[in-house]
Amino acid sequence: MQKVWGLTELEYAFLFTLRKVNSINLEGFKQFFNELPVDPYIKGNYRLRRLSRFIVSRDNLIKLPHGYLFQSKAYNPLLGDVKREFAELDDALIELDIFKNLVLAFSDSCKLHPEAEIGVHQIRTICSPDNLGNPAPEGIHQDGTDFIAIFSVDRDNIQGGETHLYTAKKEKPVFSKILNPGELLLVNDHDFFHFTTPIKPLTDAQGTRDVFVLTSPSLLSE
């Protein structure tokens, strides 16, 4: 775990926590990232995305009706005040125990209320020798929710993609790390801004970065 400002482990755990989720076999996720549709709201066709929302009930996931993602410009200067719609997560993915384990790890770590909505974003960022991939085109930002988590599934033929946390936009980051596959970064969105640096290929071929981003509340509405 990362230490900040001399806080005790219990105190700072409510700010951000990095953990390895050993109970999840990442291979089970990878086929579903090959079937993602392009994010229609980002120019360049380098980001692919699906999005669904859930609640946890007695260690079971309940999928909620289709909704629309909405953030204000105060949180997303690039796409704020835009009602965005994404394809739902694949039903076969949702049925996997490893997917359930991921959402439960987020819910348990953040001590969410049983009826709290959880948004799960499935995102692939693509880069090529001619084009960088930008995981955070909106820049250093907050999401406008309570808790967020970034779970790294795969990094293929890429360099970069380092995740940073800041206490203020114009300050130096208090956390900087490339999230390796299987690592889960949990963040209190009220206390930190976050950003991930662009990616580029290691060789003369396409590269990809696959992650799940979880938020609570979900920021989705019908």
C-alpha positions as CSV (number, residue, x, y, z in Angstrom):
1,M,0.0,0.0,0.0
2,Q,1.0,3.6,-0.6
3,K,1.6,5.9,2.4
4,V,0.6,9.6,2.1
5,W,1.0,12.5,4.5
6,G,2.0,10.3,7.5
7,L,-1.6,9.0,7.9
8,T,-2.3,5.7,9.5
9,E,-3.3,2.8,7.3
10,L,-6.9,3.0,8.5
11,E,-7.1,6.7,7.9
12,Y,-5.6,6.8,4.5
13,A,-7.4,3.7,3.2
14,F,-10.5,5.9,2.7
15,L,-8.4,8.1,0.3
16,F,-6.8,5.6,-2.0
17,T,-5.7,2.0,-1.9
18,L,-3.8,-0.2,-4.4
19,R,-4.3,-3.9,-4.2
20,K,-3.7,-7.1,-6.2
21,V,-6.8,-9.2,-6.8
22,N,-5.4,-12.7,-6.9
23,S,-8.8,-14.4,-7.0
24,I,-9.4,-13.3,-10.6
25,N,-8.2,-15.2,-13.6
26,L,-7.6,-12.5,-16.2
27,E,-7.7,-14.8,-19.2
28,G,-11.5,-15.1,-18.7
29,F,-11.9,-11.4,-19.5
30,K,-9.8,-11.0,-22.5
31,Q,-12.1,-12.4,-25.2
32,F,-14.7,-9.8,-24.3
33,F,-12.4,-6.9,-24.9
34,N,-12.0,-8.1,-28.5
35,E,-15.7,-7.4,-29.1
36,L,-16.0,-3.9,-27.8
37,P,-17.7,-1.2,-30.0
38,V,-16.1,2.1,-30.7
39,D,-16.8,4.9,-28.2
40,P,-18.7,7.3,-30.5
41,Y,-18.0,10.4,-28.4
42,I,-14.2,10.4,-28.8
43,K,-12.6,11.5,-32.1
44,G,-10.1,9.1,-33.6
45,N,-11.8,5.8,-32.9
46,Y,-9.0,4.8,-30.5
47,R,-11.3,4.1,-27.5
48,L,-13.7,1.2,-27.3
49,R,-16.3,0.9,-24.6
50,R,-19.3,-0.7,-22.9
51,L,-21.1,0.3,-19.8
52,S,-23.7,-1.2,-17.4
53,R,-24.9,-0.6,-13.9
54,F,-25.6,-2.9,-10.9
55,I,-26.4,-3.2,-7.3
56,V,-25.1,-5.8,-4.9
57,S,-27.7,-7.8,-3.0
58,R,-26.5,-10.5,-0.6
59,D,-23.3,-11.2,-2.6
60,N,-25.3,-11.3,-5.8
61,L,-25.3,-8.8,-8.7
62,I,-28.5,-7.3,-9.9
63,K,-28.2,-5.7,-13.3
64,L,-30.2,-2.4,-13.6
65,P,-32.1,-1.1,-16.6
66,H,-30.2,0.6,-19.4
67,G,-29.3,4.2,-18.6
68,Y,-27.5,7.2,-19.9
69,L,-24.2,8.6,-18.6
70,F,-24.2,12.2,-17.7
71,Q,-21.5,14.4,-16.2
72,S,-21.5,18.2,-15.9
73,K,-18.8,20.3,-17.5
74,A,-17.4,21.0,-14.1
75,Y,-16.2,17.4,-14.0
76,N,-15.7,16.7,-17.7
77,P,-14.8,19.7,-19.8
78,L,-14.5,17.6,-22.9
79,L,-17.9,15.8,-22.8
80,G,-19.7,17.5,-19.9
81,D,-23.4,18.3,-20.3
82,V,-23.7,15.6,-23.0
83,K,-26.1,12.7,-22.5
84,R,-24.0,9.7,-23.6
85,E,-25.3,6.2,-24.4
86,F,-23.1,3.1,-24.6
87,A,-23.8,-0.6,-25.4
88,E,-24.4,-2.8,-22.3
89,L,-21.8,-5.3,-21.1
90,D,-22.0,-8.7,-22.7
91,D,-24.4,-11.0,-20.8
92,A,-21.9,-13.8,-21.0
93,L,-19.3,-11.5,-19.3
94,I,-21.7,-10.6,-16.5
95,E,-22.4,-14.3,-15.8
96,L,-18.7,-15.0,-15.1
97,D,-17.7,-15.6,-11.4
98,I,-14.6,-13.5,-12.0
99,F,-16.8,-10.5,-13.0
100,K,-18.9,-10.9,-9.9
101,N,-15.7,-11.2,-7.8
102,L,-14.4,-7.9,-9.3
103,V,-17.6,-6.0,-8.5
104,L,-17.8,-7.5,-5.0
105,A,-14.1,-6.5,-4.4
106,F,-15.0,-2.9,-5.2
107,S,-18.2,-2.9,-3.1
108,D,-16.5,-4.5,-0.1
109,S,-13.4,-2.3,-0.2
110,C,-15.5,0.9,-0.4
111,K,-18.0,-0.4,2.2
112,L,-20.9,0.6,-0.1
113,H,-24.5,0.7,1.0
114,P,-26.4,-2.4,-0.1
115,E,-28.5,-0.4,-2.5
116,A,-25.6,1.7,-3.9
117,E,-25.5,1.8,-7.7
118,I,-22.2,0.7,-9.3
119,G,-21.3,1.6,-12.8
120,V,-18.9,-0.7,-14.7
121,H,-17.1,0.7,-17.7
122,Q,-15.3,-1.8,-19.9
123,I,-12.7,0.2,-21.9
124,R,-10.0,-0.6,-24.4
125,T,-7.6,2.1,-25.5
126,I,-5.7,1.5,-28.8
127,C,-2.5,2.9,-30.1
128,S,-0.5,2.5,-33.3
129,P,2.9,3.7,-34.6
130,D,1.1,6.7,-36.1
131,N,-1.3,7.5,-33.3
132,L,-1.1,7.7,-29.5
133,G,-3.9,6.3,-27.4
134,N,-5.2,8.7,-24.7
135,P,-7.0,6.9,-21.8
136,A,-8.0,10.3,-20.3
137,P,-8.7,12.8,-23.1
138,E,-10.5,15.1,-20.6
139,G,-7.2,15.7,-18.8
140,I,-6.7,15.7,-15.0
141,H,-10.2,15.3,-13.6
142,Q,-12.6,14.0,-11.1
143,D,-15.7,12.0,-12.1
144,G,-18.2,13.6,-9.9
145,T,-19.0,10.4,-8.0
146,D,-18.0,9.1,-4.5
147,F,-15.6,6.2,-5.3
148,I,-13.9,5.0,-8.4
149,A,-11.7,2.0,-9.1
150,I,-9.4,1.1,-12.1
151,F,-8.8,-2.6,-12.6
152,S,-6.1,-3.5,-15.1
153,V,-6.9,-6.5,-17.2
154,D,-4.2,-6.4,-19.9
155,R,-1.3,-4.3,-21.4
156,D,-0.3,-5.6,-24.8
157,N,2.7,-4.1,-26.7
158,I,2.5,-0.7,-25.0
159,Q,4.5,1.8,-23.0
160,G,3.1,4.6,-21.0
161,G,-0.4,4.5,-19.5
162,E,0.8,5.6,-16.0
163,T,-2.0,6.5,-13.6
164,H,-1.6,9.6,-11.5
165,L,-3.5,10.9,-8.5
166,Y,-3.5,14.6,-7.5
167,T,-4.8,16.6,-4.5
168,A,-5.3,19.6,-6.9
169,K,-4.9,20.0,-10.6
170,K,-1.9,22.2,-10.5
171,E,0.0,20.2,-7.8
172,K,2.5,17.3,-8.4
173,P,0.9,13.8,-8.3
174,V,1.0,12.1,-4.9
175,F,0.7,8.7,-6.7
176,S,2.2,7.6,-10.0
177,K,2.2,4.0,-11.2
178,I,1.6,1.9,-14.3
179,L,-1.2,-0.5,-13.2
180,N,-0.1,-4.0,-14.0
181,P,-2.7,-6.7,-14.9
182,G,-4.6,-7.8,-11.8
183,E,-4.0,-4.6,-9.9
184,L,-7.0,-2.6,-8.5
185,L,-6.7,1.1,-7.6
186,L,-9.5,2.4,-5.4
187,V,-9.9,6.1,-5.1
188,N,-12.1,8.5,-3.1
189,D,-13.2,10.8,-5.9
190,H,-13.9,13.7,-3.5
191,D,-10.3,13.9,-2.4
192,F,-8.4,13.2,-5.6
193,F,-8.1,14.1,-9.2
194,H,-6.9,11.4,-11.5
195,F,-5.2,11.0,-14.9
196,T,-3.6,8.4,-17.0
197,T,-0.9,9.2,-19.5
198,P,-1.1,8.4,-23.2
199,I,0.1,5.0,-24.5
200,K,2.3,4.2,-27.5
201,P,3.4,0.9,-29.0
202,L,6.6,-0.8,-28.0
203,T,7.0,-2.2,-31.6
204,D,5.8,-1.3,-35.0
205,A,2.4,-2.8,-34.4
206,Q,-0.9,-2.0,-32.6
207,G,-0.9,-1.8,-28.8
208,T,-3.9,-2.1,-26.4
209,R,-4.7,-1.2,-22.8
210,D,-7.7,-3.0,-21.3
211,V,-9.3,-1.9,-18.0
212,F,-12.5,-1.9,-16.1
213,V,-13.4,1.4,-14.4
214,L,-16.0,1.1,-11.6
215,T,-17.8,4.0,-10.0
216,S,-20.3,4.5,-7.3
217,P,-22.8,6.2,-7.7
218,S,-23.0,5.0,-11.3
219,L,-23.7,8.5,-12.8
220,L,-26.3,6.7,-15.0
221,S,-30.0,7.6,-15.2
222,E,-32.9,6.4,-17.3
